[in-house]
Amino acid sequence: MRRSLLPLLVAALAVAGCTSLTAVDGNGRYAGDPIPGAPAPTTQAPAQPTISPLTFDDCTSVIAPQIRDAEGGDRPLAFGCGKIRVPLDYRSPSTKAIDVFLVRVRLAGQQKRIGSLVVNPGGPGGSGVDAAIGLGLTLPTDLLRRFDVVGFDPRGVGLSAPVDCIPDPLKERAIALDPDARTAAAYQEQVRVAREIARACVSRYGEDLRHYNTEATARDLDLVRQAVGDPKLTYLGYSYGTRLGSVYAQLFPKRVRALVLDGAVDPRAGEVAGAQTQAAGFEKAFDQFAAECRTRLAACLIGPDPRGTVMRVLARARQAPIPGARGRTATAGHVLLAVVSALYDRATWPELESAIAEAEGGISNGVLSLADAYSQRGANGEFSNLLDANTAVNCADTKEKVSEPTVKKTLAAWRTKYPMFGSTLALGLLSCQQWAVPRQPVPAVRAAGAPPLLVIGTVNDPATPYASAQVLARTLASGRLLTWRGEGHTAYPKTPCVTAAVNTYLISVKPPAAGASCAASG
């Protein structure tokens, strides 16, 4: 995982003095500071504010030196930074506002420019600012000649009014917890940590937490579209970004030009069904990793039974944490998180193989490196706010609270059915059970009236399994499914076949033929 550029862009804000915009409601009222005695929010669908196009401040001199040595860092890219001001509560837009930070990436020598490609990397909690910079280095130049790439940190993330309520020591405890929790004491510790996290966030933000949700972020996305001056939205969303994009299409179907939804989230699955789909997906992905390792016979560092080796390492770490550098140790929680982290991308399989072999020998540096990358823990022990935002948005998006008996029953069943990943995903159901603030559930999506919407599903995607893409494509009125028969999480732009199909769609708004698919190496 590429290191975060957020601290760098904080400096850019100070240097460039990026512009704020004014968000107004239908009556032209300013969405600024809280107004004493403001009316309570209504239950009616809010009128969408309008804003003027944003003048980006040039922050190339701040960003370019930091990416110069990266692959693609020699591209002639210019960077613009800015921010827009949006209502915290769209149902009461005159009460309070927050800033949403944007970055624009532009390739020199653009021709026949179409507009902006707005991107979201998923999470929830992923930085769209980081994603735009990274995609500027990796997207095909044929596409960059037609589009600026624009990323925004969604509300609650990174540089956009970040939700920051889980202390770093509490994050360390949460990550280190036993992912199986076979004893009553281990289970109660899981409950206790989930409760502490919920209380810490509610104590700091109160009912404002309900406004850090996907529907509000989709309304922010429409203000981003206005800020870049596009009459209709062209969008690329990965993973959770597919939920954000599909909700946008539901709210504003006539304002969509083209949407690519890669690594789709099932729009209909509840908490338990969604977790079960992921458990099955990660089990399948691990089997693919293990099969690839076995094909190399003696060259496989973790032997002929990779699953058995990982299970032995988990048992060893459960008995006594495995030593690492600088006095750190890896628990079973770190070991399993390292496995999850590496399964997202086939390119990190060798790193996982090496890390597990090293851990079996009694050293946990590789395991800790993979776990830190996933949780965005820096070398100094400080975390980004990924975990804070992820918890806040996921819990705000659902009214469902899985009961204690259901969690325990699910834990017992999945421990057998999904032996490596079932327990930890069952225990994850505790998170929103403890969330004691009002919710703002994600609206059902159909997006009737939108143009063709491209959904991409990867057959062996562990995090958003292929079945989820099939469901989303069927659910959207104009959904069109493109299948990649490959490995890992998300598909574009990993192979020529997928890349060509997506580029054609983004440029010409012509989706692939029904039933289109790409081979793993095609």
C-alpha positions as CSV (number, residue, x, y, z in Angstrom):
1,M,0.0,0.0,0.0
2,R,1.4,3.4,-1.0
3,R,2.0,5.6,2.0
4,S,-0.5,8.3,2.6
5,L,0.1,11.8,1.2
6,L,-2.3,13.4,3.7
7,P,0.3,15.1,5.9
8,L,1.9,16.5,2.8
9,L,-1.4,18.0,1.6
10,V,-2.0,19.6,5.0
11,A,1.2,21.5,4.2
12,A,-0.2,22.3,0.8
13,L,-3.3,23.8,2.3
14,A,-1.1,26.2,4.4
15,V,1.1,27.1,1.4
16,A,-1.6,27.5,-1.2
17,G,-4.4,28.8,0.9
18,C,-7.0,26.7,-1.0
19,T,-10.3,28.3,-1.7
20,S,-13.5,27.7,0.2
21,L,-16.9,27.7,-1.6
22,T,-20.3,28.6,-0.3
23,A,-23.0,25.9,-0.3
24,V,-26.5,27.4,-0.4
25,D,-29.9,25.8,-0.2
26,G,-32.8,26.4,-2.6
27,N,-33.5,29.8,-1.0
28,G,-30.0,31.0,-1.3
29,R,-29.2,30.7,2.5
30,Y,-25.6,30.3,3.5
31,A,-24.6,26.9,5.0
32,G,-22.2,28.3,7.4
33,D,-21.8,28.3,11.2
34,P,-24.5,27.0,13.5
35,I,-27.5,29.3,13.9
36,P,-29.1,29.4,17.4
37,G,-32.7,28.3,17.4
38,A,-32.5,26.7,13.9
39,P,-35.5,24.5,13.0
40,A,-35.2,20.7,13.6
41,P,-34.4,18.6,10.5
42,T,-37.3,17.5,8.5
43,T,-38.0,13.9,7.2
44,Q,-38.6,15.1,3.6
45,A,-35.9,14.6,0.9
46,P,-33.7,17.7,1.0
47,A,-33.4,20.2,-1.9
48,Q,-29.9,19.9,-3.3
49,P,-27.7,23.0,-2.9
50,T,-25.9,24.6,-5.8
51,I,-22.4,26.1,-5.9
52,S,-20.2,27.8,-8.4
53,P,-17.1,26.2,-10.1
54,L,-14.0,26.1,-8.0
55,T,-10.8,27.8,-8.8
56,F,-8.1,25.3,-7.8
57,D,-4.8,26.5,-6.3
58,D,-1.7,25.1,-7.9
59,C,-0.1,22.7,-5.4
60,T,2.2,20.9,-7.9
61,S,5.4,22.2,-6.2
62,V,4.3,20.4,-3.0
63,I,3.1,17.1,-4.4
64,A,5.3,16.5,-7.5
65,P,8.6,16.1,-5.5
66,Q,7.0,13.4,-3.3
67,I,6.0,11.2,-6.2
68,R,9.0,11.8,-8.5
69,D,10.6,8.4,-7.7
70,A,7.3,6.4,-8.0
71,E,6.5,4.5,-11.1
72,G,4.7,7.0,-13.3
73,G,6.3,9.9,-11.4
74,D,8.0,11.2,-14.5
75,R,4.6,12.0,-16.1
76,P,4.0,15.7,-16.8
77,L,1.3,16.1,-14.2
78,A,0.0,19.3,-12.7
79,F,-1.9,19.3,-9.3
80,G,-4.6,21.6,-8.1
81,C,-5.9,21.7,-4.5
82,G,-9.1,23.2,-3.2
83,K,-12.0,22.8,-0.9
84,I,-15.8,23.2,-0.9
85,R,-18.1,24.0,1.9
86,V,-21.1,21.6,2.3
87,P,-23.9,21.3,4.8
88,L,-23.3,18.8,7.6
89,D,-27.1,18.0,7.5
90,Y,-28.7,18.4,4.1
91,R,-32.1,18.4,5.7
92,S,-31.2,21.5,7.7
93,P,-28.5,23.1,5.5
94,S,-28.4,26.4,7.4
95,T,-27.3,25.0,10.7
96,K,-23.7,23.8,10.2
97,A,-21.2,23.3,7.4
98,I,-18.0,21.3,6.9
99,D,-15.2,21.5,4.4
100,V,-14.6,18.8,1.7
101,F,-11.1,18.7,0.3
102,L,-10.4,18.1,-3.4
103,V,-7.3,17.5,-5.6
104,R,-7.2,17.7,-9.4
105,V,-4.6,15.8,-11.4
106,R,-4.1,17.0,-15.0
107,L,-1.8,15.6,-17.7
108,A,0.0,18.1,-19.9
109,G,-1.1,18.2,-23.5
110,Q,-4.7,17.2,-23.1
111,Q,-6.7,17.0,-26.3
112,K,-10.5,16.8,-26.8
113,R,-10.9,17.1,-23.1
114,I,-14.3,15.6,-22.0
115,G,-14.2,16.8,-18.3
116,S,-13.3,15.3,-14.9
117,L,-13.2,11.7,-13.8
118,V,-14.1,11.8,-10.1
119,V,-12.8,8.8,-8.2
120,N,-13.4,7.0,-4.9
121,P,-11.1,4.2,-3.6
122,G,-13.5,2.6,-1.2
123,G,-13.3,1.8,2.5
124,P,-15.4,3.6,3.6
125,G,-12.5,5.6,5.0
126,G,-10.2,5.6,2.0
127,S,-8.7,8.9,0.8
128,G,-10.0,10.0,-2.5
129,V,-7.2,12.5,-2.6
130,D,-4.6,9.8,-2.3
131,A,-6.5,7.8,-4.9
132,A,-6.5,10.6,-7.5
133,I,-2.8,11.1,-7.1
134,G,-2.1,7.4,-7.4
135,L,-4.4,7.0,-10.5
136,G,-2.7,9.9,-12.1
137,L,0.5,7.8,-12.0
138,T,-1.2,4.6,-13.3
139,L,-4.2,5.2,-15.5
140,P,-3.6,5.0,-19.3
141,T,-2.4,8.2,-20.7
142,D,-5.0,7.9,-23.5
143,L,-7.6,8.4,-20.8
144,L,-5.7,11.2,-19.0
145,R,-5.6,13.1,-22.3
146,R,-9.4,13.3,-22.2
147,F,-10.0,13.7,-18.4
148,D,-8.7,15.4,-15.3
149,V,-8.7,13.0,-12.4
150,V,-10.4,14.5,-9.4
151,G,-10.4,13.0,-5.9
152,F,-12.1,14.2,-2.8
153,D,-11.8,12.9,0.7
154,P,-15.3,12.0,1.7
155,R,-16.8,13.7,4.7
156,G,-15.2,12.3,7.8
157,V,-12.1,11.1,6.0
158,G,-8.5,12.5,5.8
159,L,-8.7,16.2,5.1
160,S,-12.5,16.5,5.0
161,A,-13.7,17.2,8.6
162,P,-12.1,13.9,9.7
163,V,-13.9,11.7,12.3
164,D,-11.1,11.2,14.8
165,C,-12.4,9.5,17.9
166,I,-10.6,6.2,18.4
167,P,-7.4,6.7,20.3
168,D,-4.3,5.0,18.8
169,P,-3.9,2.7,21.9
170,L,-7.5,1.5,21.5
171,K,-6.8,0.8,17.8
172,E,-3.8,-1.2,18.8
173,R,-5.9,-3.3,21.2
174,A,-8.6,-3.8,18.6
175,I,-6.2,-5.1,16.0
176,A,-4.4,-7.3,18.5
177,L,-7.6,-9.1,19.8
178,D,-7.9,-12.8,19.2
179,P,-9.8,-13.1,15.9
180,D,-11.4,-16.4,17.1
181,A,-12.3,-15.6,20.7
182,R,-12.9,-19.2,21.7
183,T,-13.1,-18.5,25.5
184,A,-15.8,-16.5,27.3
185,A,-13.1,-14.0,28.4
186,A,-11.8,-13.5,24.8
187,Y,-15.4,-12.9,23.6
188,Q,-16.2,-10.4,26.4
189,E,-13.0,-8.5,25.5
190,Q,-14.3,-8.2,21.9
191,V,-17.5,-6.8,23.3
192,R,-15.7,-4.5,25.6
193,V,-13.5,-3.0,22.9
194,A,-16.4,-2.5,20.5
195,R,-18.3,-0.7,23.3
196,E,-15.2,1.5,24.1
197,I,-14.9,2.5,20.5
198,A,-18.6,3.4,20.2
199,R,-18.6,5.4,23.5
200,A,-15.4,7.3,22.5
201,C,-17.0,8.4,19.2
202,V,-20.4,9.2,20.6
203,S,-18.8,11.1,23.4
204,R,-16.9,13.3,21.0
205,Y,-19.4,13.8,18.2
206,G,-22.8,12.9,19.6
207,E,-25.7,12.8,17.1
208,D,-23.6,14.5,14.5
209,L,-22.3,11.0,13.7
210,R,-25.5,10.3,11.8
211,H,-24.5,12.8,9.1
212,Y,-21.3,10.9,8.2
213,N,-23.2,8.5,6.0
214,T,-23.2,7.4,2.3
215,E,-26.3,9.4,1.3
216,A,-24.8,12.7,2.6
217,T,-21.5,11.8,0.9
218,A,-23.4,11.2,-2.4
219,R,-24.9,14.7,-2.1
220,D,-21.4,16.0,-1.5
221,L,-20.4,14.2,-4.7
222,D,-22.9,16.2,-6.6
223,L,-21.4,19.4,-5.2
224,V,-18.0,18.1,-6.3
225,R,-19.4,17.7,-9.8
226,Q,-20.6,21.3,-9.8
227,A,-17.3,22.5,-8.4
228,V,-15.4,21.0,-11.3
229,G,-17.8,22.5,-13.8
230,D,-19.2,19.3,-15.3
231,P,-22.9,19.2,-16.3
232,K,-23.0,15.5,-15.6
233,L,-20.8,13.2,-13.5
234,T,-18.2,10.8,-14.8
235,Y,-17.1,8.6,-12.0
236,L,-14.8,5.6,-11.1
237,G,-15.6,3.9,-7.8
238,Y,-13.9,0.9,-6.2
239,S,-15.3,-1.4,-3.6
240,Y,-17.4,0.8,-1.1
241,G,-17.0,3.4,-3.9
242,T,-19.5,1.3,-5.9
243,R,-22.1,1.9,-3.1
244,L,-21.4,5.6,-3.1
245,G,-21.7,5.7,-6.9
246,S,-24.9,3.7,-7.0
247,V,-26.5,5.9,-4.3
248,Y,-25.5,8.9,-6.4
249,A,-27.2,7.4,-9.4
250,Q,-30.3,6.7,-7.4
251,L,-30.5,10.3,-6.1
252,F,-29.5,12.0,-9.3
253,P,-30.0,9.7,-12.3
254,K,-30.2,12.5,-14.8
255,R,-26.9,14.0,-13.7
256,V,-24.9,10.9,-14.5
257,R,-22.8,10.7,-17.7
258,A,-20.9,7.5,-16.9
259,L,-20.3,5.4,-13.8
260,V,-17.7,2.6,-13.4
261,L,-18.4,0.5,-10.3
262,D,-15.5,-1.9,-9.8
263,G,-15.5,-4.5,-7.0
264,A,-19.2,-4.1,-6.3
265,V,-20.8,-4.2,-2.9
266,D,-24.1,-6.1,-2.7
267,P,-26.8,-3.4,-2.3
268,R,-29.3,-5.7,-0.7
269,A,-27.3,-7.8,1.8
270,G,-27.8,-7.2,5.5
271,E,-25.1,-7.2,8.1
272,V,-24.9,-11.0,8.6
273,A,-25.3,-11.8,4.9
274,G,-22.7,-9.3,3.9
275,A,-20.2,-10.6,6.4
276,Q,-20.9,-14.2,5.3
277,T,-20.2,-13.3,1.7
278,Q,-16.9,-11.9,2.7
279,A,-16.0,-14.9,4.8
280,A,-16.6,-17.2,1.9
281,G,-14.7,-14.9,-0.5
282,F,-11.6,-14.7,1.7
283,E,-11.6,-18.5,2.1
284,K,-11.8,-18.9,-1.6
285,A,-9.0,-16.4,-2.2
286,F,-6.8,-18.1,0.4
287,D,-7.3,-21.4,-1.4
288,Q,-6.2,-19.7,-4.7
289,F,-3.1,-18.4,-2.9
290,A,-2.3,-21.8,-1.5
291,A,-2.8,-23.6,-4.8
292,E,-0.4,-21.2,-6.5
293,C,2.2,-21.7,-3.8
294,R,1.9,-25.5,-4.1
295,T,2.5,-25.4,-7.8
296,R,6.1,-24.3,-7.0
297,L,6.7,-27.4,-4.9
298,A,9.9,-27.0,-2.9
299,A,10.0,-23.3,-3.8
300,C,6.9,-22.6,-1.8
301,L,8.3,-21.1,1.5
302,I,5.4,-22.3,3.6
303,G,5.3,-26.0,2.4
304,P,2.8,-28.2,0.8
305,D,0.0,-27.2,3.2
306,P,-0.1,-23.4,3.3
307,R,-3.4,-23.4,5.2
308,G,-2.0,-25.7,7.9
309,T,1.1,-23.5,8.2
310,V,-1.0,-20.3,8.7
311,M,-3.1,-22.1,11.3
312,R,0.1,-23.2,13.1
313,V,1.3,-19.6,13.1
314,L,-2.0,-18.4,14.4
315,A,-1.9,-21.0,17.2
316,R,1.7,-20.0,18.1
317,A,0.8,-16.3,18.2
318,R,-2.2,-17.1,20.4
319,Q,0.0,-18.9,22.8
320,A,2.6,-16.2,22.9
321,P,3.0,-13.1,20.7
322,I,5.7,-13.4,18.1
323,P,8.6,-11.0,18.5
324,G,9.3,-8.3,15.9
325,A,11.5,-5.2,15.5
326,R,11.6,-2.3,17.9
327,G,10.0,-4.3,20.7
328,R,6.8,-4.9,18.9
329,T,5.1,-8.3,18.9
330,A,2.5,-9.9,16.7
331,T,-0.6,-11.6,18.1
332,A,-3.0,-13.9,16.3
333,G,-5.0,-10.7,15.4
334,H,-1.9,-9.3,13.6
335,V,-1.3,-12.6,11.8
336,L,-4.8,-12.9,10.4
337,L,-4.9,-9.2,9.4
338,A,-1.7,-9.7,7.5
339,V,-3.3,-12.6,5.6
340,V,-6.4,-10.5,4.8
341,S,-4.2,-7.5,3.7
342,A,-2.2,-9.6,1.2
343,L,-5.2,-11.4,-0.3
344,Y,-6.5,-8.1,-1.8
345,D,-3.9,-8.2,-4.5
346,R,-2.1,-11.1,-6.2
347,A,1.0,-8.9,-6.3
348,T,1.4,-9.2,-2.5
349,W,1.1,-13.0,-2.4
350,P,4.9,-13.4,-2.3
351,E,5.1,-10.9,0.6
352,L,2.5,-13.0,2.5
353,E,4.3,-16.2,1.8
354,S,7.6,-14.7,3.1
355,A,5.9,-13.1,6.1
356,I,4.3,-16.4,7.2
357,A,7.5,-18.4,6.7
358,E,9.4,-15.8,8.8
359,A,6.7,-15.9,11.5
360,E,6.9,-19.7,11.7
361,G,10.6,-19.2,12.4
362,G,9.8,-16.8,15.2
363,I,10.1,-13.3,13.7
364,S,7.0,-11.2,12.9
365,N,8.4,-8.2,11.0
366,G,6.7,-9.2,7.7
367,V,3.4,-9.9,9.5
368,L,3.4,-6.5,11.2
369,S,4.3,-4.8,7.9
370,L,1.3,-6.2,6.1
371,A,-1.0,-5.6,9.1
372,D,0.2,-2.0,9.4
373,A,-0.4,-1.4,5.7
374,Y,-4.0,-2.5,6.0
375,S,-4.8,-0.5,9.2
376,Q,-2.7,2.5,8.0
377,R,-0.5,2.5,11.0
378,G,2.6,4.6,10.5
379,A,6.1,3.8,11.6
380,N,5.7,6.2,14.5
381,G,2.8,4.2,15.9
382,E,0.2,6.7,14.8
383,F,-2.8,5.7,12.7
384,S,-4.7,7.5,10.0
385,N,-8.4,8.0,10.7
386,L,-9.4,5.1,8.4
387,L,-10.7,2.9,11.2
388,D,-12.7,5.8,12.8
389,A,-14.4,6.8,9.5
390,N,-15.0,3.2,8.5
391,T,-16.8,2.4,11.7
392,A,-18.8,5.7,11.7
393,V,-20.0,5.4,8.1
394,N,-20.7,1.7,8.2
395,C,-22.8,2.1,11.4
396,A,-24.6,5.2,10.2
397,D,-25.6,3.4,7.0
398,T,-27.7,0.7,8.7
399,K,-30.4,0.5,11.3
400,E,-29.6,-3.1,11.9
401,K,-28.2,-4.2,15.3
402,V,-27.3,-7.9,15.3
403,S,-28.4,-9.4,18.6
404,E,-26.0,-11.0,21.1
405,P,-27.5,-14.5,20.6
406,T,-27.2,-14.1,16.8
407,V,-23.6,-13.1,17.0
408,K,-22.8,-16.1,19.3
409,K,-24.7,-18.5,17.1
410,T,-23.0,-17.1,13.9
411,L,-19.6,-17.3,15.5
412,A,-20.1,-21.0,16.4
413,A,-21.3,-21.9,12.9
414,W,-18.8,-19.9,10.9
415,R,-15.9,-21.2,13.0
416,T,-16.5,-24.5,11.3
417,K,-17.9,-23.4,7.9
418,Y,-15.2,-20.8,7.3
419,P,-12.3,-22.0,9.4
420,M,-9.8,-19.2,8.8
421,F,-11.9,-16.1,8.4
422,G,-15.4,-16.9,9.7
423,S,-14.8,-16.1,13.4
424,T,-13.3,-12.7,12.8
425,L,-16.1,-11.7,10.5
426,A,-18.7,-12.9,12.9
427,L,-17.1,-10.9,15.7
428,G,-17.2,-7.9,13.4
429,L,-21.0,-7.9,13.8
430,L,-20.5,-6.5,17.3
431,S,-19.3,-3.1,16.0
432,C,-22.6,-1.5,15.1
433,Q,-24.4,-3.4,17.8
434,Q,-22.8,-0.9,20.2
435,W,-23.5,2.2,18.1
436,A,-25.9,4.2,20.2
437,V,-26.8,7.2,17.9
438,P,-29.5,7.7,15.3
439,R,-28.8,6.2,11.9
440,Q,-29.3,7.2,8.2
441,P,-29.7,4.0,6.3
442,V,-28.5,3.8,2.7
443,P,-31.5,4.2,0.3
444,A,-32.5,1.3,-1.9
445,V,-30.9,1.7,-5.4
446,R,-32.5,1.3,-8.8
447,A,-31.3,4.4,-10.6
448,A,-34.2,4.4,-13.1
449,G,-33.5,6.9,-15.8
450,A,-29.8,6.8,-15.6
451,P,-27.6,5.9,-18.7
452,P,-25.9,2.6,-18.9
453,L,-23.9,2.0,-15.6
454,L,-20.8,-0.3,-15.9
455,V,-20.4,-2.8,-13.0
456,I,-17.2,-4.9,-12.9
457,G,-16.9,-8.1,-11.0
458,T,-13.7,-10.2,-10.4
459,V,-14.4,-13.9,-10.2
460,N,-11.9,-14.4,-7.3
461,D,-12.3,-11.1,-5.5
462,P,-12.1,-11.9,-1.7
463,A,-13.5,-8.6,-0.3
464,T,-16.4,-8.0,-2.7
465,P,-17.1,-11.5,-4.2
466,Y,-18.3,-11.8,-7.7
467,A,-21.8,-12.6,-6.7
468,S,-22.1,-9.1,-5.3
469,A,-21.4,-7.6,-8.7
470,Q,-24.0,-9.8,-10.3
471,V,-26.6,-8.6,-7.8
472,L,-25.7,-4.9,-8.3
473,A,-25.8,-5.2,-12.1
474,R,-29.2,-6.8,-11.9
475,T,-30.5,-4.3,-9.3
476,L,-29.6,-1.2,-11.3
477,A,-32.1,-0.5,-14.0
478,S,-29.4,0.1,-16.6
479,G,-26.6,-2.0,-15.0
480,R,-24.2,-3.7,-17.4
481,L,-21.8,-6.4,-16.0
482,L,-18.2,-6.9,-17.1
483,T,-16.6,-10.0,-15.7
484,W,-12.9,-10.4,-15.1
485,R,-11.8,-14.0,-14.5
486,G,-8.9,-13.0,-12.4
487,E,-7.7,-12.7,-8.8
488,G,-7.7,-10.0,-6.1
489,H,-9.8,-7.0,-5.3
490,T,-11.0,-4.9,-8.2
491,A,-10.0,-5.1,-11.9
492,Y,-9.3,-1.8,-13.6
493,P,-6.7,-1.1,-15.1
494,K,-5.0,-4.5,-14.4
495,T,-5.3,-6.2,-17.8
496,P,-5.6,-4.9,-21.4
497,C,-9.1,-6.4,-21.9
498,V,-10.6,-4.7,-18.9
499,T,-8.7,-1.5,-19.5
500,A,-9.9,-1.3,-23.2
501,A,-13.5,-1.9,-22.2
502,V,-13.5,0.7,-19.4
503,N,-11.7,3.3,-21.5
504,T,-14.1,2.9,-24.3
505,Y,-17.0,3.3,-21.9
506,L,-15.6,6.4,-20.1
507,I,-14.8,8.1,-23.4
508,S,-17.7,7.2,-25.6
509,V,-20.3,6.1,-22.9
510,K,-20.6,2.8,-24.9
511,P,-20.7,-0.1,-22.4
512,P,-19.4,-3.6,-23.3
513,A,-21.8,-6.1,-24.8
514,A,-24.1,-8.0,-22.4
515,G,-22.3,-11.0,-20.9
516,A,-18.8,-9.5,-21.7
517,S,-15.9,-11.1,-19.9
518,C,-12.1,-10.9,-19.8
519,A,-9.7,-13.8,-19.2
520,A,-7.4,-13.6,-16.1
521,S,-4.4,-12.6,-18.3
522,G,-6.4,-11.0,-21.1
